[in-house]
Amino acid sequence: MSRLPAAEWTQRRDLAALVAALGADNLRWVGGAVRDTLLGYPVKDIDAATTLRPEQVVELCAAAGIRTVPTGIAHGTVTAILPGGNVEVTTLRRDVSTDGRRATVAFADDWRDDAARRDFTINALYAHPVTREIADFFGGQDDLSARRVRFIGDARQRIAEDHLRILRYFRFQARFGGMLDGEAEAACRDLAATLKGLSRERVAMELLGLLALPDPAPTVERMQRLGVLPVVLPEADASTLPALVAHEQRLGIAPNPLRRMAALLPADPALAEKVAARLKLSAAQKKHLALCAGREDDDAADPRALAYRIGMDAARDRVLLAGGDPVALDGWAIPELPLKGGEIVARGVSAGPQVARTLRAVEARWVAEGFPDRARVEEMLAEELRAKELP
């Protein structure tokens, strides 16, 4: 039997305390922490499965001085609050009924039953917390070696249980995959229409998670060919993404999922706002996506002027979308025009529209000249006022 490598997280004292509290034979590390450790990836979140009922987990943790939060106690999940990072502890479960959006579950006593209700073989790997021996019921380790994302059992049945697994498949395939699984791809294609019944928040979460990966472009293009992308983002054109991803990689720019979503959409701010509303993105995300959708071909010509108009973050993304380099924005802060309307009034201009027009004229020149100092702004103001005095 194979063993989980002795990664740094497996040596944590607070995890050892949790194991001691619940009993090593009652607990297994499961899912992403096991998978990513086997791949040599950094581990962010640690999940545990247990044969104990939720109330037993709470009681035993309390006795050991470990605080818990009942984050999903009705479904068997208790979060143990630990110094090195919280751990979700979930009682073994089996599905009683599913409707494609949510499942009714019952607690189980068999590790294999718990594994059978998971989505992919690479997510159904369990490691003993002391011996680190791995329980692999469905060939997940072989699939990891082959870089293959494969549903547990019948792909169509797994998708029928939870339609979101279609999008999870493509996200996992983009992150871990190399070898395509024909059964999985065909099932996702044939059942793509079932995605229409999902909450938009869940769809958005998966889309943004996919677009945040280092290179999702080949996967997104395949989603379009298979008819999956048109169901969840019908406005998208997947052919526009590879150029942006390649450009980001050349410049060493970190992925930004909203920038990449903007690349998939037409340059139409109103449409971008409609998409953001449909996906129930936050107000800040909606604004950013719309600003990116207002892109123009010459956005890379003067990044600082663009940043002054629309803000630093949106300007960086617009420059990248235009194929430019936002290096001019590094270490630069957006300045404030060193001129107020009251100063124009003090020069003899009557308060009202003329002040605003003069201020805008000076500001336009100030931006065009690269934000010169106060002395130059005063010269510009004098020139504008003299020009207005001419017959």
KOLZA-83578 format. One line per field, with one value per residue (C-alpha): residue number from 1; residue in three letters; x, y, z. Coordinates in Angstrom, 1 decimal. Layout:
residues N
n NUM ... $
res Ala ... $
X X ... $
Y Y ... $
Z Z ... $
This chain:
residues 391
n 1 2 3 4 5 6 7 8 9 10 11 12 13 14 15 16 17 18 19 20 21 22 23 24 25 26 27 28 29 30 31 32 33 34 35 36 37 38 39 40 41 42 43 44 45 46 47 48 49 50 51 52 53 54 55 56 57 58 59 60 61 62 63 64 65 66 67 68 69 70 71 72 73 74 75 76 77 78 79 80 81 82 83 84 85 86 87 88 89 90 91 92 93 94 95 96 97 98 99 100 101 102 103 104 105 106 107 108 109 110 111 112 113 114 115 116 117 118 119 120 121 122 123 124 125 126 127 128 129 130 131 132 133 134 135 136 137 138 139 140 141 142 143 144 145 146 147 148 149 150 151 152 153 154 155 156 157 158 159 160 161 162 163 164 165 166 167 168 169 170 171 172 173 174 175 176 177 178 179 180 181 182 183 184 185 186 187 188 189 190 191 192 193 194 195 196 197 198 199 200 201 202 203 204 205 206 207 208 209 210 211 212 213 214 215 216 217 218 219 220 221 222 223 224 225 226 227 228 229 230 231 232 233 234 235 236 237 238 239 240 241 242 243 244 245 246 247 248 249 250 251 252 253 254 255 256 257 258 259 260 261 262 263 264 265 266 267 268 269 270 271 272 273 274 275 276 277 278 279 280 281 282 283 284 285 286 287 288 289 290 291 292 293 294 295 296 297 298 299 300 301 302 303 304 305 306 307 308 309 310 311 312 313 314 315 316 317 318 319 320 321 322 323 324 325 326 327 328 329 330 331 332 333 334 335 336 337 338 339 340 341 342 343 344 345 346 347 348 349 350 351 352 353 354 355 356 357 358 359 360 361 362 363 364 365 366 367 368 369 370 371 372 373 374 375 376 377 378 379 380 381 382 383 384 385 386 387 388 389 390 391 $
res Met Ser Arg Leu Pro Ala Ala Glu Trp Thr Gln Arg Arg Asp Leu Ala Ala Leu Val Ala Ala Leu Gly Ala Asp Asn Leu Arg Trp Val Gly Gly Ala Val Arg Asp Thr Leu Leu Gly Tyr Pro Val Lys Asp Ile Asp Ala Ala Thr Thr Leu Arg Pro Glu Gln Val Val Glu Leu Cys Ala Ala Ala Gly Ile Arg Thr Val Pro Thr Gly Ile Ala His Gly Thr Val Thr Ala Ile Leu Pro Gly Gly Asn Val Glu Val Thr Thr Leu Arg Arg Asp Val Ser Thr Asp Gly Arg Arg Ala Thr Val Ala Phe Ala Asp Asp Trp Arg Asp Asp Ala Ala Arg Arg Asp Phe Thr Ile Asn Ala Leu Tyr Ala His Pro Val Thr Arg Glu Ile Ala Asp Phe Phe Gly Gly Gln Asp Asp Leu Ser Ala Arg Arg Val Arg Phe Ile Gly Asp Ala Arg Gln Arg Ile Ala Glu Asp His Leu Arg Ile Leu Arg Tyr Phe Arg Phe Gln Ala Arg Phe Gly Gly Met Leu Asp Gly Glu Ala Glu Ala Ala Cys Arg Asp Leu Ala Ala Thr Leu Lys Gly Leu Ser Arg Glu Arg Val Ala Met Glu Leu Leu Gly Leu Leu Ala Leu Pro Asp Pro Ala Pro Thr Val Glu Arg Met Gln Arg Leu Gly Val Leu Pro Val Val Leu Pro Glu Ala Asp Ala Ser Thr Leu Pro Ala Leu Val Ala His Glu Gln Arg Leu Gly Ile Ala Pro Asn Pro Leu Arg Arg Met Ala Ala Leu Leu Pro Ala Asp Pro Ala Leu Ala Glu Lys Val Ala Ala Arg Leu Lys Leu Ser Ala Ala Gln Lys Lys His Leu Ala Leu Cys Ala Gly Arg Glu Asp Asp Asp Ala Ala Asp Pro Arg Ala Leu Ala Tyr Arg Ile Gly Met Asp Ala Ala Arg Asp Arg Val Leu Leu Ala Gly Gly Asp Pro Val Ala Leu Asp Gly Trp Ala Ile Pro Glu Leu Pro Leu Lys Gly Gly Glu Ile Val Ala Arg Gly Val Ser Ala Gly Pro Gln Val Ala Arg Thr Leu Arg Ala Val Glu Ala Arg Trp Val Ala Glu Gly Phe Pro Asp Arg Ala Arg Val Glu Glu Met Leu Ala Glu Glu Leu Arg Ala Lys Glu Leu Pro $
X 0.0 1.3 1.9 1.4 4.8 5.7 4.8 5.3 1.6 1.5 3.9 1.8 1.4 -2.2 -3.2 -1.7 -3.7 -6.9 -6.0 -5.4 -8.7 -10.8 -8.7 -6.4 -8.5 -11.6 -10.1 -8.6 -7.2 -9.1 -9.4 -7.3 -4.6 -3.9 -4.1 -1.9 0.7 1.0 1.5 4.0 1.8 1.4 -1.5 -3.9 -6.9 -7.0 -10.2 -10.8 -13.4 -14.5 -16.6 -17.7 -21.0 -20.9 -22.0 -19.2 -16.6 -17.8 -17.8 -14.3 -12.8 -14.2 -12.8 -9.4 -9.7 -10.2 -12.9 -15.3 -17.8 -20.9 -20.4 -22.5 -23.5 -26.8 -24.6 -22.0 -19.4 -17.7 -14.8 -12.0 -10.4 -6.6 -3.6 -2.1 -5.3 -8.8 -9.8 -13.3 -14.2 -17.0 -18.8 -18.8 -21.8 -23.8 -26.3 -30.0 -31.4 -30.1 -31.8 -28.8 -28.5 -28.5 -28.2 -30.0 -27.4 -27.3 -24.3 -22.3 -19.8 -17.9 -15.0 -15.8 -19.4 -18.1 -15.6 -18.3 -20.3 -17.4 -16.9 -13.5 -11.2 -8.3 -10.5 -11.4 -8.0 -7.9 -4.7 -4.4 -3.2 -0.5 0.7 -0.1 -1.2 -3.5 -6.9 -7.7 -10.9 -11.3 -7.8 -7.2 -3.4 -3.2 -5.3 -3.0 0.0 -1.7 -2.8 -6.4 -9.5 -12.1 -15.5 -16.1 -18.2 -20.6 -19.9 -23.5 -24.8 -22.2 -23.4 -27.0 -26.4 -24.8 -24.9 -22.1 -19.7 -19.6 -17.9 -15.8 -14.6 -13.3 -11.7 -9.9 -8.9 -7.3 -5.5 -4.4 -5.2 -3.1 -4.9 -8.5 -11.2 -13.5 -16.4 -16.2 -16.1 -19.0 -21.1 -20.4 -21.3 -24.6 -25.7 -24.5 -28.1 -28.6 -26.3 -29.2 -30.8 -27.9 -27.7 -25.7 -23.5 -22.3 -21.7 -19.7 -17.6 -16.5 -16.0 -13.8 -11.9 -11.2 -10.1 -7.8 -5.6 -2.3 -3.5 -7.2 -7.4 -7.3 -9.9 -12.2 -11.9 -12.9 -15.8 -17.0 -16.6 -18.5 -21.4 -20.8 -19.5 -22.5 -24.9 -23.2 -21.6 -23.3 -21.7 -18.2 -15.7 -13.1 -10.7 -9.8 -8.3 -5.1 -3.5 -4.1 -2.8 0.3 0.8 0.5 3.0 5.5 5.3 5.2 1.8 -0.3 -3.7 -6.8 -10.1 -12.1 -9.5 -9.8 -13.6 -13.5 -11.3 -14.0 -16.7 -17.3 -16.0 -19.4 -19.7 -23.5 -23.3 -20.6 -22.8 -25.6 -23.3 -22.1 -25.7 -26.7 -23.7 -24.5 -21.0 -20.3 -20.7 -16.9 -16.6 -19.4 -17.8 -14.4 -15.7 -17.6 -14.5 -12.5 -15.2 -14.9 -11.5 -10.1 -7.4 -5.1 -5.4 -1.7 -0.5 -0.6 -1.2 -0.9 -3.5 -5.8 -5.2 -6.1 -9.4 -10.5 -8.4 -5.2 -6.5 -8.8 -6.1 -3.6 -6.1 -7.1 -3.4 -2.9 -6.1 -4.7 -1.5 0.6 2.9 1.6 5.1 4.7 2.2 4.6 5.4 3.3 0.5 -2.4 -1.9 -4.4 -4.8 -3.0 -5.7 -9.1 -12.1 -11.7 -8.4 -10.0 -12.6 -9.8 -8.4 -11.6 -13.7 -17.3 -18.4 -20.4 -20.0 -17.0 -15.0 -15.8 -14.9 -11.6 -10.8 -11.5 -9.4 -6.4 -6.9 -6.9 -3.6 -2.1 -2.9 -1.7 1.7 2.2 1.1 3.6 4.1 2.2 4.2 3.3 -0.3 -0.3 1.2 -1.6 -4.3 -2.8 -2.8 -6.4 -7.5 -5.6 -7.2 -10.7 -9.9 -9.2 -11.9 $
Y 0.0 3.5 6.2 9.9 11.7 13.4 16.9 19.8 20.0 16.4 17.3 20.1 19.8 21.2 18.5 15.9 17.3 17.0 13.4 12.6 14.1 12.2 9.0 8.1 5.2 7.4 10.0 10.2 13.2 13.3 15.2 18.1 17.9 14.3 14.9 18.0 16.4 13.4 15.9 17.9 21.0 23.4 22.5 25.3 23.6 20.4 18.3 15.3 12.5 10.7 7.8 9.9 11.7 15.5 15.8 13.4 15.5 18.6 16.8 15.2 18.5 20.4 17.9 18.5 22.2 22.6 25.1 24.1 25.8 23.9 25.1 22.4 20.2 19.1 17.6 16.3 19.1 20.6 23.0 22.6 26.0 25.3 27.7 26.5 26.6 25.4 21.9 20.8 17.4 15.7 12.5 9.7 10.1 8.3 9.9 9.1 11.2 13.9 16.3 17.8 20.8 19.4 16.0 14.4 12.4 9.9 9.3 6.2 3.9 2.7 4.6 3.2 4.5 7.9 7.7 6.5 9.8 12.0 13.4 12.4 9.5 12.0 13.5 10.2 9.5 9.0 9.1 7.7 10.5 8.5 5.8 8.0 4.9 5.8 4.2 4.4 2.7 3.9 4.1 7.8 7.4 5.9 8.8 11.3 9.6 9.7 13.3 12.2 13.6 10.8 10.6 7.9 5.2 6.3 9.9 10.6 9.4 11.6 14.6 13.8 13.9 17.4 19.3 21.6 18.7 19.5 22.8 21.3 18.7 21.3 23.3 20.2 19.2 22.6 22.3 18.7 17.2 16.0 12.9 13.6 11.2 10.4 9.2 12.4 14.7 13.0 13.1 16.9 17.5 15.6 17.0 20.6 21.9 20.8 23.7 26.1 24.9 25.9 29.0 31.7 32.2 28.6 28.9 32.2 30.6 27.8 30.0 32.5 29.6 28.1 31.5 32.1 29.0 29.5 28.6 27.8 28.7 25.2 24.0 27.0 26.4 22.8 23.9 26.0 23.1 20.7 23.2 23.8 27.4 28.6 27.4 29.4 32.3 32.5 35.9 34.4 33.8 31.4 32.2 35.5 34.0 32.3 35.6 37.2 34.3 34.1 37.9 37.6 34.8 36.7 39.7 37.5 38.9 37.0 35.7 37.7 36.0 39.1 40.4 37.0 37.1 40.5 39.1 36.5 39.1 41.7 45.2 46.4 47.8 47.4 43.8 43.2 44.7 42.4 39.4 40.5 40.9 37.5 35.9 37.9 39.2 41.8 45.5 45.9 43.0 44.3 47.8 46.3 44.0 46.9 49.1 46.4 45.9 49.6 48.8 50.6 49.7 52.6 51.8 50.8 54.2 56.1 53.8 56.7 58.8 55.8 55.1 58.7 58.2 54.8 53.8 51.8 48.3 48.7 50.5 47.7 45.2 47.4 47.8 44.1 43.4 45.8 43.9 46.5 46.5 48.3 48.7 52.5 52.1 50.3 52.4 55.3 56.9 58.6 62.4 65.0 68.0 70.9 73.4 74.2 76.0 78.7 79.7 80.3 82.5 84.4 85.1 87.0 84.3 84.4 81.3 79.0 76.9 78.9 77.8 74.2 74.5 76.2 73.5 70.7 72.4 72.7 69.2 67.8 69.5 68.5 64.8 65.0 66.5 63.7 65.4 68.3 70.2 73.1 75.8 74.3 74.1 77.8 78.5 76.5 78.3 81.7 80.6 79.4 82.6 84.8 82.7 83.4 87.2 87.3 88.8 $
Z 0.0 -0.9 1.6 1.6 1.6 4.9 3.7 6.0 6.8 8.0 10.8 12.3 16.0 16.0 13.5 15.8 18.6 16.5 15.7 19.3 20.2 17.7 17.4 14.5 13.4 13.2 10.9 7.4 5.5 2.3 -1.0 -2.1 0.6 -0.3 -4.0 -4.1 -1.8 -4.1 -7.0 -5.0 -5.1 -2.2 0.1 1.1 2.8 4.8 5.0 7.1 6.9 10.0 11.2 14.2 14.2 14.2 17.8 18.8 17.0 18.8 22.2 21.7 20.4 23.3 25.8 24.2 24.3 20.5 19.5 16.7 14.5 13.2 9.6 8.0 10.9 9.2 6.5 8.9 8.7 11.7 11.4 13.9 14.7 14.8 15.0 11.8 9.8 10.2 9.3 8.0 9.6 7.8 8.9 6.3 4.0 1.3 -1.0 -0.4 -3.3 -5.6 -8.0 -9.9 -7.6 -4.0 -2.4 0.5 2.4 5.2 7.5 6.7 8.4 5.4 3.8 0.4 0.6 1.3 -1.6 -4.0 -3.6 -4.6 -8.0 -9.4 -8.6 -7.8 -5.1 -3.4 -1.8 1.9 4.0 7.6 9.8 11.5 9.1 6.1 4.3 1.3 0.7 -3.0 -4.0 -7.6 -9.1 -8.3 -8.0 -11.4 -12.8 -11.1 -12.7 -16.1 -15.5 -16.2 -14.6 -14.4 -12.8 -10.2 -11.8 -14.6 -15.7 -16.6 -13.2 -11.4 -13.4 -12.9 -9.1 -9.4 -12.6 -11.4 -11.9 -15.6 -14.8 -12.1 -14.6 -16.9 -14.1 -12.7 -16.2 -16.8 -13.6 -13.5 -16.8 -19.7 -20.9 -21.9 -20.7 -23.6 -21.3 -19.3 -22.3 -24.0 -20.8 -20.3 -23.9 -23.8 -20.4 -20.9 -21.0 -17.4 -16.3 -16.9 -13.7 -11.5 -9.4 -11.2 -8.1 -8.4 -12.1 -11.6 -8.9 -11.2 -14.2 -12.3 -10.7 -14.1 -15.6 -12.6 -13.6 -15.3 -18.8 -19.2 -22.9 -24.4 -21.9 -22.6 -26.3 -25.8 -23.7 -26.6 -29.1 -26.8 -26.4 -22.6 -22.7 -24.8 -22.1 -19.2 -21.2 -24.6 -25.3 -25.1 -28.0 -26.8 -29.6 -28.1 -24.9 -26.1 -27.2 -23.8 -21.8 -24.0 -23.6 -19.8 -19.7 -21.8 -19.4 -16.2 -15.3 -12.8 -14.1 -13.4 -14.0 -14.7 -17.2 -19.0 -18.8 -20.4 -23.2 -23.9 -24.2 -26.9 -26.2 -25.0 -21.5 -21.4 -22.4 -19.8 -17.1 -18.2 -18.0 -14.5 -13.3 -14.6 -12.9 -9.8 -9.5 -6.8 -7.6 -7.7 -10.1 -12.3 -12.5 -13.3 -16.0 -17.6 -17.6 -19.2 -21.8 -22.7 -24.2 -27.3 -29.7 -28.5 -24.8 -24.7 -26.1 -22.8 -19.8 -17.3 -19.0 -19.1 -15.4 -14.6 -16.5 -15.3 -12.3 -11.9 -11.9 -14.9 -16.8 -16.3 -17.6 -20.6 -21.5 -21.4 -23.4 -26.0 -26.2 -24.4 -21.3 -18.2 -16.8 -16.9 -14.1 -11.8 -8.8 -10.1 -8.2 -9.9 -9.3 -8.5 -10.7 -8.8 -9.7 -8.1 -9.5 -6.9 -8.3 -11.7 -10.1 -8.4 -11.8 -12.8 -14.3 -13.1 -11.2 -13.4 -16.6 -17.8 -14.7 -15.4 -19.1 -18.2 -15.6 -18.1 -20.8 -18.4 -17.1 -20.7 -21.5 -18.2 -18.9 -22.5 -21.3 -18.8 -15.6 -15.3 -12.1 -10.6 -12.4 -15.8 -14.8 -13.9 -17.3 -19.0 -17.0 -18.1 -21.7 -21.5 -20.0 -22.5 -25.4 -24.0 -23.9 -27.6 -29.8 $
